[in-house]
């Protein structure tokens, strides 16, 4: 009389919740989400409350979203180009382009975007240096041969 053995079952009888439903995992996830929201939404508001009229930014020649055109002019000076458009709702939008010439062949561009006189965003374009092609000096260009 052989004792019958029951096959091993992969299903456990303990009804353990899945990994994502465990309490410590959920606490970590929710804490991370709250911290992300605080850093993304609340922190810029705190910075704005610390310098409501952007005086520190202007003194340091920095611009920040929410500045007026006059404040940007005080911080950076006038742009080289201003492009003005109007949306179909009649909202005035401006693009200010600043050129920073580092040498005769190197220029950097800064772009600022305004809506109804308030800075909404911007971006910086790196160096666009114009360099001559490096042709071998021992062989002339094939089209220039005598």
C-alpha positions as CSV (number, residue, x, y, z in Angstrom):
1,X,0.0,0.0,0.0
2,X,1.7,3.0,-1.3
3,X,0.8,6.3,0.1
4,X,-0.6,8.5,-2.6
5,X,1.2,11.8,-2.9
6,X,-0.7,14.9,-4.0
7,X,0.8,16.8,-6.9
8,X,2.5,20.1,-6.0
9,X,0.2,23.0,-6.6
10,X,1.5,26.4,-7.8
11,X,-1.5,28.1,-6.2
12,X,-1.0,29.0,-2.6
13,X,-3.8,28.7,-0.2
14,X,-2.7,31.9,1.7
15,X,-4.4,34.4,-0.7
16,X,-1.4,36.7,-0.6
17,X,-2.0,40.0,-2.6
18,X,0.0,40.8,-5.6
19,X,3.2,42.9,-5.3
20,X,1.6,46.2,-6.3
21,X,-1.3,45.8,-3.9
22,X,0.9,45.3,-0.8
23,X,0.6,48.2,1.7
24,X,4.3,49.2,1.9
25,X,4.5,49.3,-1.9
26,X,1.4,51.5,-2.2
27,X,2.7,53.9,0.4
28,X,6.0,54.3,-1.4
29,X,4.2,54.9,-4.8
30,X,1.8,57.4,-3.3
31,X,4.6,59.2,-1.5
32,X,6.6,59.5,-4.7
33,X,3.6,60.9,-6.6
34,X,2.9,63.5,-3.8
35,X,6.6,64.6,-3.9
36,X,6.5,64.9,-7.7
37,X,3.4,67.1,-7.6
38,X,5.0,69.2,-4.9
39,X,8.1,69.7,-6.9
40,X,6.4,70.3,-10.2
41,X,3.5,72.6,-9.0
42,X,4.1,74.0,-5.6
43,X,7.9,74.8,-5.8
44,X,7.6,77.3,-8.7
45,X,4.9,79.0,-6.7
46,X,7.1,79.3,-3.7
47,X,9.9,80.7,-5.8
48,X,7.5,83.3,-7.2
49,X,6.3,84.3,-3.8
50,X,9.9,84.8,-2.6
51,X,10.5,87.3,-5.4
52,X,7.1,88.6,-6.6
53,X,8.5,91.5,-8.7
54,X,11.5,89.5,-10.1
55,X,14.1,92.0,-8.7
56,X,16.6,89.3,-7.9
57,X,16.2,87.7,-11.3
58,X,16.7,91.1,-13.0
59,X,19.8,91.8,-11.0
60,X,21.2,88.4,-11.9
61,X,20.3,88.9,-15.6
62,X,17.9,86.0,-15.6
63,X,14.4,85.7,-17.0
64,X,11.5,83.6,-15.6
65,X,8.1,82.6,-16.8
66,X,5.6,85.2,-15.7
67,X,7.8,88.2,-16.3
68,X,6.4,91.2,-18.2
69,X,8.1,92.5,-21.4
70,X,9.5,95.5,-19.4
71,X,11.1,93.2,-16.8
72,X,12.7,91.1,-19.6
73,X,14.0,94.2,-21.2
74,X,15.6,95.2,-17.8
75,X,17.2,91.8,-17.4
76,X,18.4,91.0,-20.9
77,X,18.0,94.2,-22.9
78,X,16.3,94.4,-26.3
79,X,16.1,91.6,-28.8
80,X,17.5,91.6,-32.3
81,X,14.2,90.4,-33.8
82,X,10.5,90.5,-32.7
83,X,8.0,88.3,-34.6
84,X,4.3,89.2,-33.8
85,X,1.3,87.0,-34.5
86,X,-2.3,86.9,-33.4
87,X,-4.3,83.8,-32.7
88,X,-7.8,83.3,-34.1
89,X,-9.1,84.4,-30.7
90,X,-7.2,87.7,-31.0
91,X,-4.5,86.9,-28.5
92,X,-1.2,88.7,-29.3
93,X,1.8,86.4,-29.3
94,X,5.4,87.5,-29.7
95,X,8.7,85.7,-30.3
96,X,11.8,87.6,-29.2
97,X,15.1,86.4,-30.7
98,X,18.4,87.4,-29.0
99,X,21.7,86.8,-30.8
100,X,24.9,86.3,-28.8
101,X,27.9,86.7,-31.1
102,X,30.9,85.0,-29.4
103,X,33.2,85.6,-32.4
104,X,32.7,86.4,-36.1
105,X,31.8,82.8,-36.8
106,X,30.0,81.7,-33.7
107,X,26.5,82.8,-32.8
108,X,24.1,81.5,-30.2
109,X,20.3,82.2,-30.2
110,X,17.9,82.7,-27.3
111,X,14.2,82.6,-28.0
112,X,11.5,84.0,-25.7
113,X,7.7,83.6,-26.2
114,X,5.1,86.1,-24.9
115,X,1.3,86.1,-24.8
116,X,-0.4,89.4,-24.1
117,X,2.9,90.8,-22.7
118,X,3.7,88.0,-20.3
119,X,6.6,85.6,-20.8
120,X,5.3,82.1,-21.4
121,X,8.5,80.2,-22.2
122,X,11.6,80.1,-24.2
123,X,14.6,78.0,-25.3
124,X,18.3,78.3,-26.1
125,X,20.0,77.3,-29.3
126,X,23.7,76.4,-29.0
127,X,26.6,77.3,-31.2
128,X,26.2,77.4,-34.9
129,X,29.8,77.7,-35.8
130,X,30.7,77.9,-39.4
131,X,33.8,76.1,-40.2
132,X,35.7,75.5,-43.4
133,X,35.8,72.0,-44.7
134,X,39.0,70.2,-43.8
135,X,40.3,69.1,-47.2
136,X,43.6,67.2,-47.4
137,X,46.4,69.7,-48.2
138,X,48.5,67.3,-50.2
139,X,45.8,66.7,-52.9
140,X,43.9,69.6,-54.4
141,X,40.2,69.4,-54.9
142,X,39.3,67.2,-57.9
143,X,37.4,70.0,-59.6
144,X,40.2,72.6,-59.1
145,X,43.0,70.6,-60.8
146,X,44.8,72.4,-63.6
